[in-house]
Amino acid sequence: MTIQVTRSSMPTLEDYIEEIKPIFESRQLTNMGPVYKKFQHALIDYLKVQYLSLFTNGHLALETAIQALGLKEKGGEVITTPFTFVSTTHAIVRNGLIPVFCDINFEHYTIDVQKIENLITEKTVAIIPVHVYGNLCDVDSIEKIAKKHNLKVIYDGAHAFGTTYKGIGVGNFGDATMFSFHATKCFHSVEGGAVTFSDPSYRKKLHNLKNFGINGPEDVEDIGGNAKLDEFRAAMGICNLRRMDECINARRKIYERYVERFSNISGIKLCTPQTNVTQNYAYFPVYFDKNIFGKSRDDIFDLLRKHEIYTRKYFYPAINETSCYKQQYSYKDTPVAHDVALNILALPMYEELSLTDVDRICNLILN
Ligand SMILES: *Cc1c(COP(=O)(O)O)cnc(C)c1O
């Protein structure tokens, strides 16, 4: 039987129908209606954040957050990493800003905080780090650097839904954090996303910018786009949020089985759990060191594919090696990101994956 790298968690059909019934009655289908507000408040509770603004997807949430913080008008450079989904870089560029790529650390694949300050120039306006695979960036060091150099910090938290650091929701760090609720993520609303923040002055800005910059029935204050989350997808989000603990529990069991099978295998590197950080078990990335393990990442990818098991080279290529960015950048500036992108593989990970299938995948890799 075919195994995909991911499979969306779903509520029961009855549960979803129950949640969308009021929409059929009210005929308010979008424009920040009652279901949107219900979803927003449920998320504020779940993510333990002060403020949260919903978006039609994570990408536009990030793009709009960059604009809302005044960075688009300011212009300049933004320090980020090339080991991410291309959305992070595109959001910077589409705001007229210049990405400056900082390398990642080999342990958790997040921004290497030792290398940030060397990249800061008088043009630097912000840092946009990524909580890769739900691994938390070194938020304490980043905050210190940002304070010292007067920079804004926006986290790409697309992978970090629901994780906490010392009991604090990840969405509380930096000036803002973006979350994605895309169907392939561990929590989803089909498509969807959010920005969390603690400065209340961003609330109105984000609200207006996702709705064409309209600030009242008779005026338009900003040059905004359209990035509103509709009522039907908010309803899907509400249903899935209710099941989130169950979903994480199932993922944890899969995670633990993988760890059991792969620990102490020479040439296989797993992400080590971080102290004081809770995990959401969104992904299971494995780094293959060909010289020690004997097989490369690509060998394993091909082998599993022959058995109809589909893994993902995630992230590959690094963003500074994609066609649209490689002319302006050199991967030699970020050697760790280059190496990890070549050797890492995300194994199947989703709520309904059976432990028997996990064992089958592990047996194929280990034999
Ligand atoms: C999924 C993802 C995004 C984009 O989110 P969408 O909801 O798909 O627009 C951005 N950054 C990272 C790291 C992601 O994984």
The ligand as a Gaussian input file, in Angstrom:
#p B3LYP/6-31G(d) Opt

LIG

0 1
 C        4.094000      26.071000       4.952000
 C        5.157000      27.081000       5.180000
 C        4.973000      28.436000       4.846000
 C        3.795000      28.936000       4.063000
 O        2.568000      28.711000       4.643000
 P        1.255000      28.557000       3.704000
 O        0.151000      28.460000       4.703000
 O        1.414000      27.323000       2.889000
 O        1.146000      29.780000       2.871000
 C        5.981000      29.323000       5.176000
 N        7.097000      28.927000       5.809000
 C        7.321000      27.642000       6.130000
 C        8.572000      27.271000       6.850000
 C        6.359000      26.672000       5.809000
 O        6.606000      25.393000       6.104000

